[in-house]
Amino acid sequence: MSIQRNTILKWICLVLLAGYATWATVWAHGEASRHVCNEIEVRVDATGPVEKIVRRGVLQELASYPGRIKGLPIDQLDTRRISTYLNRLNMFESVNCMVSASGRLCIDVVPMVPVMRVFSGDKSYYINKDGKYIDSNAEFFSDVPVVTGNFKGNFRPIDVLPLVRFVTRDPVMRDLTAMISAQDSRNLFVVPRITGHVVNFGDTTRLEEKRDALQLFYRKVMPYKGWEHYDTISVKFRNQIVATRRDKGQLNVAEEELEEVDLEEATLPEVAPRQEAKSETDIKKKAEPSHE
């Protein structure tokens, strides 16, 4: 008898819960039909100027939304359609919309942060850390490294990202670099803020070693030759530096013996950080190029 009584009580509870759920649903629909969207709140997962710019940009985009938002009954507000409308822009990692109990449309935005701006032919765009493209006509982003190149086929902007990241995080390279010019995946040129020459970093391997080699050249050779004596400095080869004179017909004549060395294909051997070279002639000694 007690078992039957417990079973009956369970069924009664289930019926009551089902009835309550039905009533709550009807009540919610009724409330939704009586309440309207009275405000739009944009919450951006960013700080500083980016947060303000993205919020303003989202509100401007919603001004062109093909439908009514403010003043529309909550039960007629299609949050999925609004999310899809904003996600069509390639400026956001994600966009999520929901309506609060007070009738406020809440839009949570995670902006797509670019790491470099690309100029390729007549096109210009940004890419983020994952290589995703971002339209350059958006006002959301600025102040990122600039990369120029003819990207096509198997050579893509994302192939330059390791060098861009290195330049961004390394204080020496960050202060030195004005832009990066990508000829191909094995000839990436750093264009220094110091005018007069470019630096061929080769590919994206051994970047710290190449930076140290460049610093060595700047310390040991440039004070003697000047910053515009060479048009190209290559640190792409292992354990050597190759410098090409700007004036290929220039005669290298001077009183000192070390000035008689022809530097059109001059090279530098690897020098330990604390090792001092004996003379500029030692530094400029020719060496057979090795492969990367």
C-alpha positions in Angstrom: 0.0 0.0 0.0 2.8 2.4 0.9 4.5 1.7 -2.5 1.3 2.6 -4.3 1.0 5.8 -2.3 4.6 6.8 -3.1 4.0 6.1 -6.8 0.8 8.2 -6.8 2.7 11.1 -5.0 5.5 11.0 -7.6 2.9 11.2 -10.5 1.2 14.1 -8.8 4.5 15.9 -8.4 5.3 15.3 -12.1 1.9 16.6 -13.2 2.3 19.7 -11.0 5.8 20.4 -12.4 4.6 20.0 -16.0 1.7 22.3 -15.3 4.1 24.9 -13.7 6.5 24.7 -16.7 3.6 25.2 -19.1 2.3 28.1 -17.1 5.8 29.7 -16.9 6.3 29.3 -20.6 2.9 31.0 -21.4 3.7 33.7 -18.9 7.1 34.3 -20.3 5.7 34.6 -23.8 3.1 37.0 -22.6 5.7 39.1 -20.8 7.9 39.1 -23.9 5.1 40.2 -26.1 4.3 43.1 -23.7 8.0 44.1 -23.2 10.1 45.7 -25.9 13.8 46.1 -26.4 14.7 49.5 -24.9 18.5 49.6 -25.0 21.5 48.1 -26.8 24.6 47.3 -24.7 27.9 46.4 -26.5 30.5 44.7 -24.3 33.9 44.4 -25.9 36.6 42.0 -24.7 39.4 44.6 -25.0 40.7 47.6 -23.2 41.9 51.1 -24.0 41.2 52.8 -27.4 40.4 49.4 -29.1 37.4 48.9 -26.8 35.9 52.3 -27.6 36.6 52.0 -31.3 35.0 48.6 -31.5 31.9 49.6 -29.6 31.4 52.6 -31.8 31.9 50.4 -34.9 29.3 47.8 -33.7 26.7 50.5 -33.1 27.4 52.0 -36.5 26.9 48.6 -38.1 23.6 48.1 -36.2 22.4 51.4 -37.6 22.4 49.7 -41.0 20.8 46.5 -39.7 17.9 45.5 -42.1 15.3 45.4 -39.4 14.1 47.1 -36.2 15.8 46.5 -32.9 14.9 49.2 -30.4 11.2 49.3 -29.6 10.6 45.8 -31.0 8.8 43.3 -28.7 11.3 40.9 -27.1 9.6 37.8 -28.5 10.1 39.2 -32.0 13.7 40.0 -31.6 15.9 37.5 -33.5 19.2 37.5 -31.6 20.6 34.8 -33.9 20.0 36.9 -36.9 21.7 39.9 -35.3 24.7 37.8 -34.4 25.0 36.4 -38.0 24.7 40.0 -39.3 27.6 41.2 -37.2 29.7 38.0 -37.8 29.6 38.6 -41.5 32.3 41.2 -40.9 35.8 39.7 -40.6 36.7 42.0 -37.8 35.5 39.9 -34.9 36.6 36.6 -33.4 33.1 36.1 -32.1 29.8 37.9 -31.5 27.1 36.7 -29.2 23.7 38.3 -28.5 21.2 37.8 -25.7 18.2 39.8 -24.2 18.2 40.5 -20.5 15.1 40.4 -18.3 15.0 44.2 -18.3 14.6 44.3 -22.1 18.2 45.2 -23.0 20.0 43.6 -26.0 23.4 42.6 -24.8 26.1 42.1 -27.5 29.4 40.4 -26.4 32.2 41.0 -28.9 35.6 39.5 -29.1 37.6 41.7 -31.6 40.0 40.1 -34.0 43.4 41.6 -33.2 45.7 42.1 -36.2 49.5 41.4 -35.9 50.6 42.9 -39.2 49.3 44.9 -42.2 50.0 43.4 -45.7 50.5 45.3 -48.9 50.4 42.9 -51.9 50.0 44.4 -55.3 47.1 46.8 -55.2 45.6 45.1 -52.2 45.9 46.0 -48.5 44.7 44.0 -45.5 45.5 42.9 -42.0 46.0 39.4 -40.7 45.7 38.1 -37.1 47.9 35.6 -35.3 46.2 32.7 -37.0 46.6 34.2 -40.5 42.9 35.3 -40.8 42.3 38.2 -43.1 40.9 41.5 -41.8 39.7 44.2 -44.1 42.0 47.2 -44.1 39.1 49.7 -44.6 37.9 49.1 -41.1 38.8 51.8 -38.5 39.2 49.2 -35.7 43.0 48.6 -35.9 46.3 50.5 -36.4 49.9 50.6 -35.4 51.1 47.1 -36.5 54.1 46.0 -38.5 53.9 46.5 -42.2 54.8 43.8 -44.7 55.0 44.2 -48.4 55.3 41.4 -50.9 53.8 39.5 -53.9 52.0 36.8 -52.1 50.7 34.0 -54.3 50.7 30.3 -54.6 52.5 28.6 -51.7 54.0 31.8 -50.4 51.5 33.3 -48.0 51.6 36.3 -45.5 51.4 33.8 -42.7 54.8 32.5 -43.7 56.3 35.9 -42.6 54.6 35.8 -39.2 57.6 34.2 -37.3 59.8 37.2 -38.4 57.0 39.7 -37.6 56.6 38.2 -34.1 60.4 38.3 -33.5 60.6 41.9 -34.6 57.7 42.8 -32.4 59.0 41.2 -29.2 62.7 41.9 -29.6 63.6 45.5 -28.4 66.6 45.8 -30.8 64.7 44.7 -33.9 61.6 46.6 -32.9 63.5 49.9 -32.7 65.4 49.2 -35.9 62.7 48.0 -38.2 60.6 50.3 -40.3 58.9 47.6 -42.4 59.5 44.1 -43.9 59.7 43.4 -47.6 59.1 39.8 -48.5 60.6 38.8 -51.9 59.9 35.1 -51.3 60.0 32.6 -48.3 63.8 32.5 -48.4 64.4 36.2 -48.9 62.8 38.3 -46.3 64.2 41.8 -46.1 64.1 44.1 -43.0 64.0 47.7 -44.0 65.6 49.7 -41.2 64.6 53.1 -40.0 68.2 54.0 -40.8 67.9 54.9 -44.5 70.5 53.7 -47.0 70.4 49.9 -46.9 68.2 46.8 -46.4 68.9 43.6 -44.5 68.2 40.2 -46.0 67.2 37.8 -43.2 66.7 34.9 -45.5 64.0 32.7 -44.0 62.5 32.6 -40.5 65.1 30.3 -38.9 68.0 31.3 -36.6 66.5 34.8 -36.1 68.4 35.5 -32.9 71.7 34.4 -34.5 71.0 36.7 -37.5 70.2 39.6 -35.2 73.5 39.2 -33.4 75.4 39.0 -36.7 73.7 42.2 -37.8 74.6 44.0 -34.6 78.2 42.8 -35.0 78.4 44.3 -38.5 76.9 47.6 -37.3 79.5 47.8 -34.5 82.6 46.7 -36.5 82.1 47.8 -40.1 79.6 50.7 -40.3 81.6 53.2 -38.2 84.3 52.9 -40.9 82.2 52.7 -44.0 79.2 54.8 -43.2 75.5 53.9 -43.2 75.0 54.4 -47.0 78.1 52.6 -48.3 76.2 49.4 -48.8 72.8 48.9 -50.3 72.2 45.3 -49.0 73.5 43.5 -45.9 72.7 39.8 -45.9 72.7 37.7 -42.7 70.9 34.8 -44.2 74.1 32.6 -44.4 75.3 30.7 -41.4 78.4 32.1 -39.6 78.9 35.0 -42.1 77.7 38.3 -43.3 77.6 39.4 -47.0 77.5 43.1 -47.8 77.0 44.6 -51.3 78.3 48.0 -52.1 75.9 50.6 -53.4 78.3 51.9 -56.0 79.5 48.8 -57.9 82.0 50.9 -59.8 83.5 52.5 -56.8 87.3 52.1 -56.3 88.2 51.2 -52.7 91.3 53.3 -52.3 92.7 54.6 -49.0 95.9 55.0 -47.1 95.3 52.2 -44.6 95.8 48.6 -45.6 92.5 47.4 -44.2 90.7 49.8 -46.6 92.1 47.9 -49.6 89.8 45.0 -48.9 87.0 44.7 -51.5 83.8 44.4 -49.6 81.5 43.8 -52.5 81.3 40.2 -51.3 82.9 40.6 -47.9 82.0 38.2 -45.1 82.3 38.0 -41.3 83.1 34.9 -39.4 81.0 34.1 -36.3 82.2 35.9 -33.2 81.3 34.9 -29.6 79.4 37.7 -27.7 82.4 38.6 -25.5 85.2 38.0 -28.2 86.7 41.1 -29.7 87.8 41.0 -33.3 91.5 41.9 -33.7 91.1 44.2 -36.7 88.6 45.2 -39.3 90.7 43.1 -41.8 90.0 40.0 -39.8 86.3 40.8 -39.7 86.1 41.3 -43.4 88.0 38.1 -44.3 86.3 36.2 -47.2 84.6 32.9 -46.5 82.9 30.4 -48.6 79.0 30.7 -48.3 77.2 27.9 -46.7 73.6 26.9 -47.2 70.8 27.9 -44.8 
